[in-house]
Amino acid sequence: DLAHLFNLGQYIESVAPKYRDFMDTTRTAVIDTGVLMHQIPGGMTTNLVAQLREANALDRIDEVYAEIPRIRKELGYLPLVTPTSQIVGVQAVQNVLVGRYKLIPRQVQDYVYGLYGKPPAPIDPEIQEIVLKYYQRGKTPITCRPADVIEPELDEAKEAVKDFTQDIGDVLIDALYPITGLGFLKRKYGLETPRC
């Protein structure tokens, strides 16, 4: 029973500091048994902690951990790999801090609409309706290839950087990261001073 393992792990972590002097730290490490419950990869945890710390709500991390499997199920069991892990993580933090699906990032709308491809499993119809209610592209997810509904952006990226570079690598940086990428390129070519 995973719940019993999780409770046992929490208990051991609570008493372990008393016995720190007797532990061989070269052979042992704290093992997060909660990962079996919350299914969070390590890199994703770093982002969750940063978001909660910024909101002065780090004490709510366990609520976020509990929310993540729920969101994954509702959104069709999307994999916890970049970028979809960040989509799930941001929505989990929003759900815990503001209320379930009261604040919906555009990336969640894009995913539910189908711009990240077909989900591994069906999306909960009630959640789909909530997420797409005010979505600019519409309330009905696409069934075609995402590329068929996305406007070409490469020419726009070439235009944005044409005054200081024609390098295709730089153009792709602008296309993939239009806000931060352009700032990076301007600093790279000495058109902006880095902020300290």
C-alpha positions as CSV (number, residue, x, y, z in Angstrom):
1,D,0.0,0.0,0.0
2,L,1.7,3.2,-1.2
3,A,0.0,5.3,1.4
4,H,1.5,3.2,4.2
5,L,5.0,3.5,2.6
6,F,4.6,7.3,2.3
7,N,3.5,7.6,6.0
8,L,6.5,5.4,7.0
9,G,8.9,7.5,5.0
10,Q,7.6,10.7,6.6
11,Y,8.0,9.1,10.1
12,I,11.6,8.0,9.4
13,E,12.4,11.5,8.0
14,S,11.0,13.0,11.2
15,V,13.1,10.9,13.6
16,A,16.3,10.7,11.4
17,P,17.8,14.0,12.6
18,K,18.0,12.6,16.2
19,Y,20.3,9.8,14.9
20,R,22.3,11.8,12.4
21,D,25.6,11.2,14.3
22,F,25.1,7.5,14.0
23,M,24.3,7.4,10.3
24,D,26.8,6.6,7.6
25,T,26.0,9.4,5.1
26,T,28.4,7.9,2.5
27,R,26.1,5.0,2.1
28,T,22.6,6.4,2.8
29,A,20.5,9.2,1.5
30,V,17.0,10.4,2.1
31,I,14.7,8.6,-0.3
32,D,11.5,10.5,-1.2
33,T,8.9,7.7,-1.0
34,G,6.4,10.3,-1.8
35,V,7.6,10.2,-5.5
36,L,5.5,7.0,-5.8
37,M,2.5,9.0,-4.9
38,H,3.0,12.4,-6.5
39,Q,5.1,11.1,-9.5
40,I,7.2,14.2,-9.7
41,P,10.6,14.0,-11.4
42,G,13.4,15.8,-9.6
43,G,13.8,18.7,-12.1
44,M,10.2,19.5,-11.8
45,T,10.4,19.7,-8.0
46,T,12.9,22.5,-8.4
47,N,10.5,24.6,-10.4
48,L,7.6,23.9,-8.0
49,V,9.7,25.0,-5.0
50,A,10.7,28.2,-6.8
51,Q,7.1,29.0,-7.7
52,L,5.8,28.4,-4.2
53,R,8.7,30.3,-2.6
54,E,8.0,33.3,-4.8
55,A,4.3,33.1,-3.7
56,N,5.5,32.7,0.0
57,A,3.6,29.4,0.0
58,L,6.3,26.8,0.3
59,D,4.4,25.2,3.2
60,R,1.8,24.1,0.6
61,I,4.1,21.8,-1.4
62,D,2.3,18.7,-0.2
63,E,-1.0,20.1,-1.6
64,V,0.7,20.7,-4.9
65,Y,2.1,17.1,-4.9
66,A,-1.4,15.8,-4.3
67,E,-2.8,18.0,-7.1
68,I,-0.4,16.8,-9.8
69,P,-1.7,13.2,-10.3
70,R,-5.2,14.6,-10.3
71,I,-4.4,17.1,-13.0
72,R,-2.5,14.5,-15.1
73,K,-5.6,12.3,-15.0
74,E,-7.9,15.2,-15.9
75,L,-5.7,16.2,-18.8
76,G,-5.3,12.8,-20.3
77,Y,-2.2,11.5,-18.5
78,L,0.3,13.8,-20.2
79,P,3.9,12.8,-19.6
80,L,5.9,14.6,-17.0
81,V,8.7,15.6,-19.3
82,T,9.5,19.1,-20.6
83,P,7.5,21.0,-21.6
84,T,4.4,19.2,-20.4
85,S,5.8,18.7,-16.9
86,Q,6.0,22.4,-16.5
87,I,2.4,22.8,-17.8
88,V,1.2,20.4,-15.2
89,G,3.3,22.0,-12.5
90,V,2.2,25.5,-13.1
91,Q,-1.5,24.5,-13.2
92,A,-1.0,22.5,-9.9
93,V,0.4,25.5,-8.2
94,Q,-2.4,27.8,-9.5
95,N,-5.0,25.3,-8.5
96,V,-3.7,25.1,-4.9
97,L,-3.1,28.9,-4.5
98,V,-6.1,30.3,-6.3
99,G,-8.6,27.5,-6.7
100,R,-9.1,24.6,-9.1
101,Y,-8.9,26.0,-12.7
102,K,-9.6,29.6,-11.6
103,L,-6.5,30.7,-13.3
104,I,-5.5,28.8,-16.5
105,P,-2.2,29.5,-18.2
106,R,-2.3,29.8,-22.0
107,Q,0.0,26.7,-22.3
108,V,-2.7,24.6,-20.6
109,Q,-5.3,25.9,-23.0
110,D,-2.9,25.2,-26.0
111,Y,-2.4,21.7,-24.7
112,V,-6.1,20.9,-24.2
113,Y,-6.9,22.5,-27.6
114,G,-4.4,20.1,-29.2
115,L,-1.5,22.3,-30.1
116,Y,0.9,19.8,-28.3
117,G,-0.6,16.9,-30.2
118,K,-3.1,14.2,-29.2
119,P,-3.1,13.5,-25.5
120,P,-2.2,9.9,-24.4
121,A,-5.7,9.4,-23.0
122,P,-9.0,11.4,-23.2
123,I,-9.2,14.7,-21.4
124,D,-12.0,15.0,-18.8
125,P,-14.9,16.7,-20.7
126,E,-15.8,19.0,-17.8
127,I,-12.2,20.2,-17.4
128,Q,-11.9,20.6,-21.2
129,E,-15.0,22.9,-21.1
130,I,-13.6,24.9,-18.2
131,V,-10.1,25.3,-19.8
132,L,-11.4,26.2,-23.3
133,K,-14.3,28.4,-22.2
134,Y,-12.5,31.7,-23.0
135,Y,-9.8,30.3,-25.3
136,Q,-9.0,32.6,-28.3
137,R,-8.9,29.7,-30.8
138,G,-12.2,28.1,-29.8
139,K,-13.9,25.7,-27.5
140,T,-13.5,22.5,-29.6
141,P,-10.1,20.8,-29.7
142,I,-8.5,20.2,-33.1
143,T,-8.3,16.7,-34.6
144,C,-5.8,17.6,-37.3
145,R,-2.0,18.1,-37.0
146,P,-1.1,21.1,-34.8
147,A,1.0,22.4,-37.7
148,D,-2.1,22.7,-39.8
149,V,-3.5,25.5,-37.5
150,I,-0.4,27.3,-36.4
151,E,0.7,30.3,-38.5
152,P,4.3,30.1,-39.8
153,E,6.6,32.1,-37.5
154,L,10.0,31.8,-39.1
155,D,9.6,34.8,-41.4
156,E,8.5,36.9,-38.4
157,A,11.6,35.7,-36.4
158,K,13.9,36.6,-39.4
159,E,12.3,40.1,-39.5
160,A,12.7,40.6,-35.8
161,V,16.5,40.0,-35.9
162,K,17.4,41.2,-39.4
163,D,19.1,44.4,-38.3
164,F,21.8,42.5,-36.3
165,T,22.0,38.9,-37.5
166,Q,20.9,36.6,-40.3
167,D,22.4,33.5,-38.6
168,I,19.8,30.7,-38.7
169,G,20.7,29.7,-35.1
170,D,19.9,33.2,-33.9
171,V,16.7,33.2,-35.9
172,L,15.6,30.0,-34.3
173,I,16.4,31.4,-30.8
174,D,14.0,34.2,-31.5
175,A,11.4,31.9,-33.0
176,L,11.4,29.5,-30.0
177,Y,11.8,32.1,-27.3
178,P,10.3,35.4,-28.7
179,I,10.6,37.4,-25.4
180,T,13.7,36.1,-23.7
181,G,15.4,35.1,-26.9
182,L,15.3,38.5,-28.5
183,G,16.7,40.1,-25.3
184,F,19.5,37.5,-25.2
185,L,20.4,38.2,-28.9
186,K,20.4,42.0,-28.3
187,R,22.9,41.5,-25.4
188,K,24.9,39.0,-27.5
189,Y,25.4,41.6,-30.2
190,G,26.0,44.5,-27.8
191,L,22.7,46.2,-28.5
192,E,21.6,46.0,-24.9
193,T,23.5,46.0,-21.6
194,P,22.9,43.1,-19.3
195,R,20.8,43.9,-16.3
196,C,22.5,43.2,-12.9
